[in-house]
Amino acid sequence: MNNVLVLVRHGESEWNRLNLFTGWRDPDLTEKGVAEAERAGRLLKALGIKFDVAFTSELGRAQRTLKIILDEVGQPQLETIRDLKLNERDYGELSGLNKDEARAKWGEEKVLVWRRSYDIPPPGGESLKDTAARVLPFYKTQIWPAVRAGKNVIVAAHGNSLRALIMYLEELSAKEILEREVATGAPIVYRLTENGTVAERRNLVI
């Protein structure tokens, strides 16, 4: 199996568990998150995919998830490229707050707009549109050329950086991508055509 692109969101983090806006902050995985990453690795191993290169963000929760997966598939020394362009959406002043604290500070309506709009960022942070503006050029110049060359690629990143990629790959509207949930530790396996369109998509459900 060639021309495979696997996207996987990191396993549950400590701040996911506490329902905090995380963004570029760097909490570790929970025990559940470690188990999710291990299961993701086993699911990928069962498909028999051998990876040629891996990409991940500059944040520890994504890097640790990738390491666990690569250990499970028997490729612990795989070439890995880390780049902050794959980091989670920066939540700015929301970072470290839970949703109730954010609503108390700014009001429910504003917080809902920041969370659920495509192009309106929270104070000091990024919108999903802003996130896509750094993720997609990186995909086009670094990730896609590897897949186009026949390589199998895994990307371990974050809910919103992966949403930006999914929106592009699946040609989704802003409304459609905002409704798409990206589960922690659940790989999405794409087989791409020679022009970069999706020939096949498989969700590996944990």
Steps between C-alpha positions, in 0.01 A plus 500: 500500500656829383400867486348465846454797731403431860376783721471441872413741779703457816355288780305664780707760685473614861331819383259313272393307806451824696315662206747789473588700190850372427635650178880536512526406867668165551327260742590131488281207405276336757513125557197480274688702238794260512261206460332672202837545331592137564172380351547730201839341439356151521223589254752638253726199543204273421462681164859411415600856409872575505571870535778687321490827692311659789399857575392649831472832680731668749267402786578208727158335500514449123864391505436246777195364316710454187780328692256254656344424161838448333607268781181297451547468122865403545652815348644687800785652294282639222610837361287759678458866408373735772361840414296761686289550187320179608436635851150526636299816441627771734212587733671817625343636818266200522795265558489335841136593566207264504190592307313624810788732594513633145124562495522684832773727366371577149141376487350188348430649159856618436654172616264304277599716202870449569456124535265439209578758233750436223664841480450687830794451740491530880702786654869447426433171323422335167183411314479172312559705184824634653603147594437379146711786366811345659406130477410482131819654355696254716290213368547607139877549526600226746236227547331469162828472303590193709161337438513589130840326480331176611588520868275415792477789744363537852413837654443518876359839589197673654127537460508831314822464301357170376161661430680739267651206312173304494315803366751527216523129420125435508404835344271590789334836561570706810167387644570134428845499659377675814250216544769231458625347824858375501526238773814459708721209400278387211696476171351613170659313210492661156619358171567788264501514121792636300340845495439504876129425515362238737457159340405330826447596863483265794431600860663262746258504792641417839 
